[in-house]
Amino acid sequence: MSNFAHTDQMGRNVVCPPNPQRIVSLVPSITELLFDLGLAGRMAGRTKFCILPEQEVKSIQIVGGTKQINIDIINTLQPDLIIGSKEENTKDDIELLEEFYPVWMSDVEKWEDMIDLIEKIGSLTGQVSQSRLLIDQYEQLYGEWWEFFAARQLNVAYLIWRNPFMAAGSGTYIHNFLKFLGFKNAFGHLQRYPEIKGSNELTGKVNHVFLSSEPFPFTEKYFSEVQTLFPGASVIIVDGMFFSWYGSRLLHMKKYIYELNNLI
């Protein structure tokens, strides 16, 4: 059976067999997406951070972390497709893997990129109808949530790290997801993940500070420290997976978003 070339989200042509049967995912959110596309039986490997769906992933071989991939384990799996991420995986690991295997790379920043991701992975894996179903559900949510959140226009700082404090800026999926929910990112004028200091003039103009549960595990014990940095702002712990996992995670968070609305 002839192989096919597919263009990934970095504009690279990736040649792989039709309907690949041994897939390794190096991205937690994409692992969840693959399960939601009905590909559980074709999953050969995942990272230790690929923890959803919780019960189903337990039987899938772990191939290391997103930035510490165990090439030897991948070689034992002999995948016919590896899916990685420009954001989460290292260039060296990806270049080594693609010497031996088809490696399709995701690069998601905006809503449109996420829809493109689902569509392309559906085509890549032969699950076109399943991907279309997910996209239809996304488009319905977009209409519901935009109407619900668009008038909000609250100034939000989204912190991902402590010591030093770092926020999500523009050029990130988190930034665009905050915009999608109707929030104004207080640090959206800065690129990527800027360090935030008390001398920054914007820290006193923030309505809410969202402390992400990942990658730094913020808890309530940091509230007083954060409130010193952002005087007058309310401080809320948020589930980092819901704000940074692109793919099908959004379809699992409808209840959570409305619960968050009650806190602000």
VEXNUPA-17995 format. One record per residue (C-alpha): z, x, y; residue in one letter. Coordinates in pm, 1 decimal. Layout:
<milos>
{z->Z&x->X&y->Y&residuo->A};
...
</milos>
This chain:
<milos>
{z->0.0&x->0.0&y->0.0&residuo->M};
{z->-99.8&x->140.4&y->337.8&residuo->S};
{z->157.3&x->238.3&y->597.7&residuo->N};
{z->152.3&x->89.4&y->947.1&residuo->F};
{z->217.0&x->239.2&y->1291.6&residuo->A};
{z->471.2&x->64.3&y->1510.8&residuo->H};
{z->551.9&x->154.7&y->1871.8&residuo->T};
{z->924.3&x->196.5&y->1932.3&residuo->D};
{z->1106.9&x->138.0&y->2261.2&residuo->Q};
{z->1059.4&x->499.1&y->2367.2&residuo->M};
{z->681.7&x->456.0&y->2340.0&residuo->G};
{z->656.8&x->662.0&y->2018.7&residuo->R};
{z->427.2&x->568.1&y->1728.6&residuo->N};
{z->629.6&x->541.9&y->1408.4&residuo->V};
{z->445.2&x->516.7&y->1076.7&residuo->V};
{z->634.1&x->338.7&y->800.4&residuo->C};
{z->559.5&x->118.0&y->499.0&residuo->P};
{z->527.6&x->-257.5&y->548.4&residuo->P};
{z->852.9&x->-439.5&y->477.0&residuo->N};
{z->1062.8&x->-121.2&y->435.9&residuo->P};
{z->1314.3&x->-158.0&y->153.6&residuo->Q};
{z->1565.8&x->121.3&y->224.7&residuo->R};
{z->1680.5&x->103.2&y->586.1&residuo->I};
{z->1940.9&x->327.6&y->749.2&residuo->V};
{z->2084.1&x->207.3&y->1080.6&residuo->S};
{z->2243.5&x->459.7&y->1316.8&residuo->L};
{z->2341.1&x->194.1&y->1572.4&residuo->V};
{z->2634.2&x->-50.5&y->1529.3&residuo->P};
{z->2474.9&x->-336.2&y->1721.0&residuo->S};
{z->2144.7&x->-295.8&y->1535.1&residuo->I};
{z->2323.9&x->-299.3&y->1199.8&residuo->T};
{z->2462.0&x->-641.3&y->1291.1&residuo->E};
{z->2115.8&x->-752.0&y->1404.3&residuo->L};
{z->1960.0&x->-644.8&y->1074.1&residuo->L};
{z->2207.4&x->-859.8&y->884.2&residuo->F};
{z->2136.4&x->-1154.5&y->1114.4&residuo->D};
{z->1766.1&x->-1106.9&y->1041.5&residuo->L};
{z->1836.9&x->-1151.4&y->670.0&residuo->G};
{z->1800.4&x->-785.1&y->573.3&residuo->L};
{z->2132.9&x->-731.0&y->393.2&residuo->A};
{z->1959.9&x->-649.9&y->65.0&residuo->G};
{z->1752.1&x->-375.1&y->225.5&residuo->R};
{z->2035.9&x->-190.9&y->401.7&residuo->M};
{z->2084.5&x->155.5&y->248.5&residuo->A};
{z->2303.6&x->326.2&y->510.0&residuo->G};
{z->2507.1&x->280.8&y->826.9&residuo->R};
{z->2741.5&x->477.1&y->1052.7&residuo->T};
{z->3120.3&x->448.8&y->1030.2&residuo->K};
{z->3109.3&x->258.9&y->1360.4&residuo->F};
{z->2883.2&x->-10.7&y->1213.4&residuo->C};
{z->3170.3&x->-248.8&y->1141.5&residuo->I};
{z->3002.0&x->-589.9&y->1168.8&residuo->L};
{z->2955.1&x->-814.3&y->982.5&residuo->P};
{z->3296.0&x->-703.2&y->858.4&residuo->E};
{z->3279.0&x->-797.0&y->490.9&residuo->Q};
{z->2911.0&x->-735.3&y->431.4&residuo->E};
{z->2896.3&x->-377.8&y->564.5&residuo->V};
{z->3168.1&x->-255.8&y->327.7&residuo->K};
{z->2916.6&x->-210.6&y->47.2&residuo->S};
{z->2675.2&x->-7.3&y->263.2&residuo->I};
{z->2687.3&x->372.9&y->239.0&residuo->Q};
{z->2833.5&x->548.4&y->547.5&residuo->I};
{z->2618.0&x->834.4&y->679.4&residuo->V};
{z->2859.1&x->973.6&y->939.7&residuo->G};
{z->2905.7&x->876.9&y->1304.1&residuo->G};
{z->2649.4&x->790.6&y->1567.7&residuo->T};
{z->2664.2&x->1145.1&y->1704.6&residuo->K};
{z->2766.9&x->1327.0&y->1386.3&residuo->Q};
{z->2513.5&x->1218.0&y->1127.2&residuo->I};
{z->2542.2&x->1360.1&y->776.3&residuo->N};
{z->2186.6&x->1458.9&y->691.5&residuo->I};
{z->2276.5&x->1541.4&y->330.8&residuo->D};
{z->2394.4&x->1185.6&y->265.7&residuo->I};
{z->2079.4&x->1044.2&y->424.2&residuo->I};
{z->1871.7&x->1267.1&y->197.5&residuo->N};
{z->2039.4&x->1116.7&y->-108.2&residuo->T};
{z->1948.1&x->768.1&y->16.9&residuo->L};
{z->1579.7&x->851.7&y->71.5&residuo->Q};
{z->1526.4&x->580.5&y->336.4&residuo->P};
{z->1181.6&x->451.5&y->417.4&residuo->D};
{z->1301.5&x->358.4&y->769.0&residuo->L};
{z->1574.5&x->487.4&y->1001.2&residuo->I};
{z->1659.9&x->300.9&y->1320.4&residuo->I};
{z->1830.8&x->494.8&y->1599.0&residuo->G};
{z->1912.1&x->469.5&y->1969.0&residuo->S};
{z->1826.2&x->685.6&y->2268.0&residuo->K};
{z->2169.3&x->602.8&y->2412.5&residuo->E};
{z->2387.8&x->659.9&y->2107.4&residuo->E};
{z->2227.3&x->927.6&y->1887.4&residuo->N};
{z->2171.2&x->1294.5&y->1963.6&residuo->T};
{z->1824.5&x->1434.2&y->2025.0&residuo->K};
{z->1882.7&x->1714.2&y->1771.8&residuo->D};
{z->1977.1&x->1473.1&y->1492.3&residuo->D};
{z->1680.4&x->1247.7&y->1558.0&residuo->I};
{z->1432.4&x->1535.7&y->1572.1&residuo->E};
{z->1564.3&x->1668.7&y->1240.5&residuo->L};
{z->1549.1&x->1329.3&y->1070.2&residuo->L};
{z->1196.9&x->1250.0&y->1186.3&residuo->E};
{z->1068.0&x->1562.5&y->1012.2&residuo->E};
{z->1123.9&x->1378.8&y->684.1&residuo->F};
{z->1155.8&x->1004.4&y->756.7&residuo->Y};
{z->1013.6&x->734.9&y->984.5&residuo->P};
{z->1262.2&x->706.1&y->1275.2&residuo->V};
{z->1222.5&x->407.1&y->1507.3&residuo->W};
{z->1417.3&x->439.3&y->1834.9&residuo->M};
{z->1568.0&x->164.6&y->2049.7&residuo->S};
{z->1619.2&x->193.3&y->2425.8&residuo->D};
{z->1784.6&x->-117.6&y->2568.8&residuo->V};
{z->1892.2&x->-153.3&y->2930.2&residuo->E};
{z->1783.3&x->-499.2&y->3043.8&residuo->K};
{z->1764.6&x->-850.4&y->2903.7&residuo->W};
{z->1389.5&x->-809.8&y->2852.9&residuo->E};
{z->1449.1&x->-492.0&y->2651.1&residuo->D};
{z->1682.1&x->-680.3&y->2418.6&residuo->M};
{z->1425.9&x->-953.4&y->2354.3&residuo->I};
{z->1164.0&x->-683.1&y->2296.2&residuo->D};
{z->1401.1&x->-510.3&y->2049.9&residuo->L};
{z->1447.6&x->-822.9&y->1838.9&residuo->I};
{z->1075.5&x->-897.0&y->1839.3&residuo->E};
{z->976.6&x->-543.0&y->1742.3&residuo->K};
{z->1236.4&x->-503.8&y->1468.3&residuo->I};
{z->1125.6&x->-839.1&y->1328.3&residuo->G};
{z->768.8&x->-708.2&y->1312.8&residuo->S};
{z->879.3&x->-369.8&y->1179.2&residuo->L};
{z->1070.8&x->-523.2&y->888.5&residuo->T};
{z->847.7&x->-820.3&y->813.0&residuo->G};
{z->1103.5&x->-1069.8&y->944.9&residuo->Q};
{z->890.3&x->-1218.7&y->1222.1&residuo->V};
{z->998.4&x->-1580.5&y->1182.7&residuo->S};
{z->1367.1&x->-1483.7&y->1172.1&residuo->Q};
{z->1334.0&x->-1274.8&y->1487.5&residuo->S};
{z->1156.3&x->-1560.3&y->1665.0&residuo->R};
{z->1443.4&x->-1792.0&y->1574.7&residuo->L};
{z->1694.7&x->-1549.6&y->1728.1&residuo->L};
{z->1485.4&x->-1513.9&y->2042.8&residuo->I};
{z->1465.9&x->-1891.0&y->2081.1&residuo->D};
{z->1845.8&x->-1908.5&y->2060.5&residuo->Q};
{z->1874.3&x->-1634.5&y->2322.4&residuo->Y};
{z->1646.7&x->-1814.6&y->2561.9&residuo->E};
{z->1852.7&x->-2130.3&y->2526.5&residuo->Q};
{z->2172.5&x->-1936.9&y->2600.0&residuo->L};
{z->2011.5&x->-1769.2&y->2899.9&residuo->Y};
{z->1943.0&x->-2107.1&y->3057.1&residuo->G};
{z->2293.0&x->-2238.3&y->2984.7&residuo->E};
{z->2479.7&x->-1931.8&y->3103.6&residuo->W};
{z->2270.8&x->-1863.6&y->3411.0&residuo->W};
{z->2342.2&x->-2210.9&y->3540.8&residuo->E};
{z->2711.2&x->-2168.2&y->3459.4&residuo->F};
{z->2770.1&x->-1821.1&y->3603.2&residuo->F};
{z->2507.8&x->-1765.3&y->3873.3&residuo->A};
{z->2714.6&x->-1894.0&y->4166.9&residuo->A};
{z->3010.5&x->-1670.6&y->4080.8&residuo->R};
{z->2922.3&x->-1356.8&y->4281.9&residuo->Q};
{z->3255.5&x->-1185.2&y->4218.1&residuo->L};
{z->3287.9&x->-810.5&y->4263.6&residuo->N};
{z->3373.3&x->-652.8&y->3926.2&residuo->V};
{z->3450.1&x->-297.3&y->3817.9&residuo->A};
{z->3394.6&x->-235.0&y->3447.0&residuo->Y};
{z->3592.2&x->67.6&y->3324.4&residuo->L};
{z->3495.9&x->238.0&y->2999.6&residuo->I};
{z->3718.5&x->548.2&y->3012.9&residuo->W};
{z->4048.1&x->687.2&y->3138.1&residuo->R};
{z->4145.7&x->1039.5&y->3245.7&residuo->N};
{z->3918.3&x->1048.6&y->3427.7&residuo->P};
{z->3850.5&x->682.6&y->3498.7&residuo->F};
{z->3482.4&x->607.7&y->3449.3&residuo->M};
{z->3291.7&x->287.3&y->3522.3&residuo->A};
{z->2962.0&x->141.3&y->3408.0&residuo->A};
{z->2699.7&x->189.0&y->3678.4&residuo->G};
{z->2332.1&x->102.3&y->3701.0&residuo->S};
{z->2091.7&x->218.7&y->3434.3&residuo->G};
{z->2318.2&x->77.1&y->3162.8&residuo->T};
{z->2308.6&x->-234.2&y->2947.2&residuo->Y};
{z->2661.9&x->-320.5&y->3066.0&residuo->I};
{z->2548.5&x->-325.5&y->3428.5&residuo->H};
{z->2263.6&x->-561.5&y->3354.3&residuo->N};
{z->2480.6&x->-783.3&y->3136.2&residuo->F};
{z->2732.8&x->-819.1&y->3420.9&residuo->L};
{z->2444.7&x->-922.9&y->3647.0&residuo->K};
{z->2328.9&x->-1168.7&y->3383.2&residuo->F};
{z->2673.7&x->-1331.3&y->3389.4&residuo->L};
{z->2657.6&x->-1362.2&y->3767.6&residuo->G};
{z->2894.9&x->-1077.0&y->3852.6&residuo->F};
{z->2828.6&x->-809.9&y->4111.7&residuo->K};
{z->2893.4&x->-462.8&y->3971.8&residuo->N};
{z->3106.7&x->-282.6&y->4230.6&residuo->A};
{z->2963.3&x->49.3&y->4115.3&residuo->F};
{z->2609.9&x->-66.2&y->4055.2&residuo->G};
{z->2486.5&x->165.4&y->4330.2&residuo->H};
{z->2587.0&x->463.0&y->4113.8&residuo->L};
{z->2397.7&x->577.2&y->3805.9&residuo->Q};
{z->2514.0&x->559.7&y->3445.9&residuo->R};
{z->2890.8&x->617.9&y->3406.8&residuo->Y};
{z->3035.5&x->755.4&y->3731.3&residuo->P};
{z->3387.0&x->891.7&y->3766.0&residuo->E};
{z->3604.1&x->666.9&y->3984.1&residuo->I};
{z->3865.7&x->815.8&y->4217.2&residuo->K};
{z->4117.8&x->653.5&y->4448.8&residuo->G};
{z->3937.9&x->795.7&y->4748.5&residuo->S};
{z->3633.0&x->579.2&y->4676.9&residuo->N};
{z->3610.1&x->324.3&y->4958.4&residuo->E};
{z->3496.3&x->51.5&y->4719.0&residuo->L};
{z->3812.5&x->44.1&y->4509.5&residuo->T};
{z->3980.6&x->-189.4&y->4759.5&residuo->G};
{z->3691.9&x->-439.7&y->4753.2&residuo->K};
{z->3701.4&x->-533.7&y->4385.3&residuo->V};
{z->3800.0&x->-884.9&y->4274.9&residuo->N};
{z->3843.6&x->-807.0&y->3905.6&residuo->H};
{z->3870.8&x->-492.8&y->3696.3&residuo->V};
{z->3746.7&x->-530.7&y->3339.7&residuo->F};
{z->3906.4&x->-279.2&y->3105.0&residuo->L};
{z->3686.3&x->-239.5&y->2800.8&residuo->S};
{z->3836.5&x->-220.8&y->2452.5&residuo->S};
{z->3585.1&x->55.1&y->2370.4&residuo->E};
{z->3503.7&x->340.6&y->2381.8&residuo->P};
{z->3847.5&x->400.6&y->2537.1&residuo->F};
{z->4100.8&x->158.4&y->2382.1&residuo->P};
{z->4247.0&x->11.2&y->2702.0&residuo->F};
{z->4562.3&x->-201.5&y->2663.8&residuo->T};
{z->4801.2&x->-373.5&y->2902.8&residuo->E};
{z->5010.8&x->-57.4&y->2935.2&residuo->K};
{z->4742.8&x->77.1&y->3171.7&residuo->Y};
{z->4751.7&x->-221.5&y->3406.6&residuo->F};
{z->4987.2&x->-72.4&y->3667.2&residuo->S};
{z->4789.6&x->251.2&y->3682.2&residuo->E};
{z->4463.8&x->62.0&y->3729.8&residuo->V};
{z->4613.2&x->-170.8&y->3992.4&residuo->Q};
{z->4718.8&x->133.8&y->4193.4&residuo->T};
{z->4357.5&x->245.9&y->4191.9&residuo->L};
{z->4225.9&x->-103.8&y->4269.4&residuo->F};
{z->4481.0&x->-270.9&y->4500.7&residuo->P};
{z->4458.5&x->-648.2&y->4509.2&residuo->G};
{z->4231.1&x->-677.8&y->4205.2&residuo->A};
{z->4322.1&x->-865.3&y->3889.2&residuo->S};
{z->4302.4&x->-658.4&y->3571.0&residuo->V};
{z->4163.7&x->-805.8&y->3248.3&residuo->I};
{z->4113.3&x->-656.1&y->2902.7&residuo->I};
{z->3765.8&x->-743.8&y->2774.3&residuo->V};
{z->3604.0&x->-702.8&y->2434.6&residuo->D};
{z->3371.7&x->-405.4&y->2473.9&residuo->G};
{z->3147.7&x->-513.9&y->2187.9&residuo->M};
{z->3050.2&x->-829.3&y->2372.0&residuo->F};
{z->2948.9&x->-636.7&y->2683.6&residuo->F};
{z->2777.6&x->-334.1&y->2528.6&residuo->S};
{z->2638.9&x->-437.3&y->2187.6&residuo->W};
{z->2284.2&x->-555.2&y->2235.9&residuo->Y};
{z->2101.5&x->-737.6&y->1959.6&residuo->G};
{z->2247.8&x->-1048.8&y->1802.1&residuo->S};
{z->2607.5&x->-997.4&y->1926.9&residuo->R};
{z->2537.4&x->-1224.7&y->2221.5&residuo->L};
{z->2485.5&x->-1518.2&y->1986.3&residuo->L};
{z->2839.7&x->-1470.4&y->1852.5&residuo->H};
{z->3013.3&x->-1464.4&y->2191.2&residuo->M};
{z->2961.3&x->-1806.0&y->2345.3&residuo->K};
{z->3322.7&x->-1913.2&y->2289.7&residuo->K};
{z->3450.4&x->-1577.9&y->2417.2&residuo->Y};
{z->3257.8&x->-1597.9&y->2744.1&residuo->I};
{z->3400.3&x->-1937.7&y->2825.5&residuo->Y};
{z->3750.7&x->-1812.7&y->2743.7&residuo->E};
{z->3692.8&x->-1521.8&y->2981.5&residuo->L};
{z->3588.1&x->-1765.8&y->3249.8&residuo->N};
{z->3933.8&x->-1923.3&y->3231.2&residuo->N};
{z->4093.5&x->-1587.0&y->3315.5&residuo->L};
{z->3907.1&x->-1522.2&y->3639.9&residuo->I};
</milos>
